[in-house]
Amino acid sequence: MNKRFHLESLQELSSLRLEQATKQLGQLIAGERQDSQRLELLVQYRNEYHALFLEAAGKGLDPRSWRNYQNFLAKLDEAVEQARTMAQTAKQRTAAGQKNWLDKRGKVKAYDTLAQRFRERVAYEEARNEQKQADEHAARFLDAIEKEE
Protein backbone atom coordinates (compact mmCIF):
# COMPACT_ATOMS: atom_id res chain seq x y z
CA MET A 1 0.00 0.00 0.00
CA ASN A 2 1.46 3.30 -1.08
CA LYS A 3 -1.23 5.45 0.45
CA ARG A 4 -1.04 6.55 4.08
CA PHE A 5 -4.05 6.76 6.38
CA HIS A 6 -4.52 10.51 6.78
CA LEU A 7 -5.79 10.18 10.38
CA GLU A 8 -2.89 7.99 11.48
CA SER A 9 -1.39 10.62 13.80
CA LEU A 10 -4.76 11.09 15.49
CA GLN A 11 -5.11 7.33 15.79
CA GLU A 12 -1.71 7.11 17.48
CA LEU A 13 -2.53 10.02 19.80
CA SER A 14 -5.82 8.39 20.68
CA SER A 15 -4.03 5.13 21.51
CA LEU A 16 -1.54 7.00 23.68
CA ARG A 17 -4.35 8.70 25.56
CA LEU A 18 -6.04 5.33 26.09
CA GLU A 19 -2.82 3.96 27.59
CA GLN A 20 -2.65 6.95 29.95
CA ALA A 21 -6.32 6.52 30.91
CA THR A 22 -5.69 2.82 31.56
CA LYS A 23 -2.80 3.61 33.91
CA GLN A 24 -4.84 6.28 35.65
CA LEU A 25 -7.79 3.92 36.06
CA GLY A 26 -5.49 1.30 37.57
CA GLN A 27 -4.25 3.85 40.10
CA LEU A 28 -7.80 4.93 40.90
CA ILE A 29 -8.92 1.34 41.44
CA ALA A 30 -5.93 0.70 43.72
CA GLY A 31 -6.69 3.86 45.68
CA GLU A 32 -10.35 2.92 46.02
CA ARG A 33 -9.40 -0.55 47.24
CA GLN A 34 -6.97 0.93 49.77
CA ASP A 35 -9.57 3.42 51.07
CA SER A 36 -12.17 0.65 51.36
CA GLN A 37 -9.76 -1.56 53.28
CA ARG A 38 -8.91 1.33 55.61
CA LEU A 39 -12.62 1.87 56.26
CA GLU A 40 -13.18 -1.83 56.94
CA LEU A 41 -10.28 -1.91 59.41
CA LEU A 42 -11.52 1.17 61.24
CA VAL A 43 -15.07 -0.20 61.47
CA GLN A 44 -13.71 -3.52 62.72
CA TYR A 45 -11.52 -1.78 65.31
CA ARG A 46 -14.40 0.44 66.42
CA ASN A 47 -16.66 -2.60 66.86
CA GLU A 48 -13.99 -4.44 68.84
CA TYR A 49 -13.40 -1.42 71.05
CA HIS A 50 -17.13 -0.99 71.56
CA ALA A 51 -17.36 -4.65 72.61
CA LEU A 52 -14.55 -4.04 75.12
CA PHE A 53 -16.43 -1.01 76.42
CA LEU A 54 -19.64 -3.01 76.86
CA GLU A 55 -17.77 -5.77 78.64
CA ALA A 56 -16.06 -3.27 80.95
CA ALA A 57 -19.36 -1.44 81.54
CA GLY A 58 -20.99 -4.73 82.48
CA LYS A 59 -18.36 -5.23 85.15
CA GLY A 60 -18.74 -1.66 86.33
CA LEU A 61 -16.81 1.45 85.33
CA ASP A 62 -15.91 4.55 87.24
CA PRO A 63 -17.05 7.86 85.66
CA ARG A 64 -13.55 8.72 84.42
CA SER A 65 -13.10 5.40 82.60
CA TRP A 66 -16.63 5.69 81.20
CA ARG A 67 -15.79 9.14 79.81
CA ASN A 68 -12.50 7.88 78.37
CA TYR A 69 -14.26 5.04 76.56
CA GLN A 70 -16.96 7.40 75.29
CA ASN A 71 -14.42 9.99 74.08
CA PHE A 72 -12.35 7.38 72.32
CA LEU A 73 -15.43 5.85 70.71
CA ALA A 74 -16.46 9.31 69.52
CA LYS A 75 -13.00 9.80 67.95
CA LEU A 76 -13.28 6.40 66.31
CA ASP A 77 -16.71 7.34 64.96
CA GLU A 78 -15.23 10.51 63.46
CA ALA A 79 -12.39 8.51 61.90
CA VAL A 80 -14.89 6.01 60.49
CA GLU A 81 -16.95 8.82 58.95
CA GLN A 82 -13.86 10.43 57.44
CA ALA A 83 -12.78 7.07 56.04
CA ARG A 84 -16.31 6.49 54.70
CA THR A 85 -16.21 9.90 52.98
CA MET A 86 -12.78 9.15 51.51
CA ALA A 87 -13.97 5.73 50.29
CA GLN A 88 -17.04 7.27 48.67
CA THR A 89 -14.93 9.99 47.02
CA ALA A 90 -12.51 7.34 45.74
CA LYS A 91 -15.44 5.35 44.37
CA GLN A 92 -16.70 8.43 42.51
CA ARG A 93 -13.23 9.13 41.12
CA THR A 94 -12.96 5.54 39.95
CA ALA A 95 -16.36 5.78 38.23
CA ALA A 96 -15.22 8.97 36.48
CA GLY A 97 -11.97 7.24 35.51
CA GLN A 98 -13.92 4.31 34.07
CA LYS A 99 -16.06 6.68 32.03
CA ASN A 100 -12.93 8.47 30.79
CA TRP A 101 -11.36 5.12 29.87
CA LEU A 102 -14.51 4.02 28.01
CA ASP A 103 -14.55 7.31 26.09
CA LYS A 104 -10.89 6.91 25.12
CA ARG A 105 -11.44 3.27 24.13
CA GLY A 106 -14.40 4.31 21.98
CA LYS A 107 -12.24 6.81 20.12
CA VAL A 108 -9.51 4.24 19.56
CA LYS A 109 -12.06 1.78 18.21
CA ALA A 110 -13.50 4.46 15.92
CA TYR A 111 -10.07 5.30 14.50
CA ASP A 112 -9.27 1.60 14.14
CA THR A 113 -12.51 1.11 12.21
CA LEU A 114 -11.71 4.06 9.95
CA ALA A 115 -8.18 2.76 9.39
CA GLN A 116 -9.48 -0.72 8.54
CA ARG A 117 -11.97 0.72 6.05
CA PHE A 118 -9.22 2.84 4.53
CA ARG A 119 -6.94 -0.21 4.12
CA GLU A 120 -9.79 -2.22 2.60
CA ARG A 121 -10.59 0.59 0.16
CA VAL A 122 -6.94 0.95 -0.86
CA ALA A 123 -6.61 -2.82 -1.31
CA TYR A 124 -9.79 -2.86 -3.41
CA GLU A 125 -8.52 0.02 -5.57
CA GLU A 126 -5.14 -1.65 -6.02
CA ALA A 127 -6.77 -4.94 -6.99
CA ARG A 128 -9.04 -3.10 -9.42
CA ASN A 129 -6.07 -1.27 -10.97
CA GLU A 130 -4.11 -4.50 -11.26
CA GLN A 131 -7.09 -6.14 -12.96
CA LYS A 132 -7.44 -3.15 -15.28
CA GLN A 133 -3.75 -3.34 -16.20
CA ALA A 134 -4.03 -7.09 -16.78
CA ASP A 135 -7.09 -6.54 -18.98
CA GLU A 136 -5.30 -3.82 -20.97
CA HIS A 137 -2.25 -6.02 -21.37
CA ALA A 138 -4.42 -8.92 -22.54
CA ALA A 139 -6.26 -6.62 -24.98
CA ARG A 140 -2.97 -5.35 -26.45
CA PHE A 141 -1.72 -8.91 -26.71
CA LEU A 142 -4.89 -9.97 -28.55
CA ASP A 143 -4.62 -6.92 -30.85
CA ALA A 144 -1.04 -7.85 -31.63
CA ILE A 145 -2.05 -11.44 -32.42
CA GLU A 146 -4.92 -10.27 -34.63
CA LYS A 147 -2.62 -7.89 -36.53
CA GLU A 148 -0.17 -10.73 -37.17
CA GLU A 149 -2.87 -12.89 -38.70
N, C-alpha and C positions, 0 to 999 in steps of 0.2 A: 504494500500500500504506500503510495507516494503522498497521499493527502494526509494532513494532520488535523485531528479533531480540534476545532477552533475554541472549544471550551475546556481544553485539557488543563490549563493553569487553574481555572476555577474548580475543576474536578479535584485536582491535587490539593488545593487550598481547603476544599470541603473535607477531604479525607484527613488532612492534618487537624482541622478543627474537631472532627469526630474523635480522633485519637486523644486530643486534649480533654474533650468532654468525657471520654471514657475514664481517663485518669482521675479527673475531678470527681466523677461519680463514685469511683472506687474509694477515694478519700472520704467522701461524704457518707458512704455506707459504713466505712470503718468508724468514723466519728459517731454516727448514730448508734452503732452497736456498742461502742465504748460508753456513751452517755446512758444507754439503756441498762448496761451492766452496772454502772455506778448507781443508778436509781434502784435497781434490784438489791444491791448490797446495802444501801442505806435503809431501804424498807425492811430488809431482813434484820439488820442491826437494831433498828427502832423497835421492831416486834419483839426481838430477844430482850432488849433492855426493858421494854414495857412488861414482859413476863417476869423479869427479875423484880421490877417494882411491885407488881401484884403479889408476888411471893413474899417479898419483904413486908408489904403492907399487911398481908395476912398474919404475919408473925408479930406485927406491931412496930410502928415507926415513930420516932420522936419528930416534933414539928420541923426541926432543922433538916433532918434527912428527907422528910416528906417534900419539903421545899426544893431541896437539891435534886431529887428525882424529877419533880415537876418541871423545874427549870431546864434540866438536861433534856427531858422529853420534848419540851417546847423548842429547844434548839435543834433537836433532831427533826422535829416536824418542819421547821423552817428549811433545814438542809434538804429534806425530802421534797418539799415544794419547789425549791430552787432546782434540784436535780430533775424533777418532773417537767419544769418549764424548759430546762436545757434539752431534755430528751424530746419534748414536743417540737422545739425549735429545730433540732437536728433532723427530726422526721420531716418537717416542712422543707428544710433545705435539701434533703435527699429527694423528696418528691419533685422539687423544682429542678434538681440536677437530672433526674430521670426524664423529665419533660424536655430539658435542653438536649440531652443525649438523643432522645427520640427525634427531635427536630433535626439535629445534625445528621443522624442516620438516614432520615428521609431525604435530605438534600443529597447525600452521597448516593443513595439508591437512584434518585432522579438523574443525577449526572451519569451514573453507570448505565442507566437505561438509554439516555441520549447517546452516549459513546457507543454502546452496542448497536443501536440503530444506525449511527453514522458508519461504523465498520461494515455492517451488512449492506448499506447502500453503496459504499465504495466497492465492496466485493462484487455486488451485482453489476455495477457500472463497468468494472474491469472485465468481468466475465462477458458482458454484452459487447464491449469493445473488442475483446479477443475473438468472439464469435463473428463479429462484423469483419474483422481483418481476415479471419479464416475464410469467410464467405467471399470476400473480395479477391483473395488469393486464388480460391477455387474458380471463381468466375474468370479471372485473367488466364488461368491455366486452361480452362475450357475454350476461351476465345483463341488462345494460341494454338490449341489442337485443331479447332475448326478452321483456322486460317491455313494451317499446314495441309489440310485435306483438300 
